[in-house]
Amino acid sequence: MSNENILVMISKSELEDIIKSSIQQSQVPESVSTKEENNSFPELISISDVCRILKKSRTTLHKMRKDKDIPYCQINGRVLFKKKDVLSFIENNYIKQNYLPKGR
């Protein structure tokens, strides 16, 4: 390997894309999974993850927490949810309907 300097010309937008891509690849996901460390610990997920799963805003999720509709824990000021609790919430609020074709 030689110690040559190479000058490469790229546009500003190309450089921004490269930087954004590098940042995204280096970021740790917001989900906090402790299962790898010890199987007795639940998988914890962040507010952003729960909002994405439930397709709810942060404000709505905050109201759900306040109304005790969904369990959560707070560790060092960070609000986390057990993934299994979020999935149970979905199952418990799932309404099955029999859809009949029109005219019957």
Sequence and secondary structure as in RCSB ss.txt:
>XXXX:A:sequence
MSNENILVMISKSELEDIIKSSIQQSQVPESVSTKEENNSFPELISISDVCRILKKSRTTLHKMRKDKDIPYCQI
NGRVLFKKKDVLSFIENNYIKQNYLPKGR
>XXXX:A:secstr
           HHHHHHHHHHHHHHHS  S EE TTT TTS EEEEHHHHHHHHT  HHHHHHHHHTTSS  EEE
TTEEEEEHHHHHHHHHHT        TT 
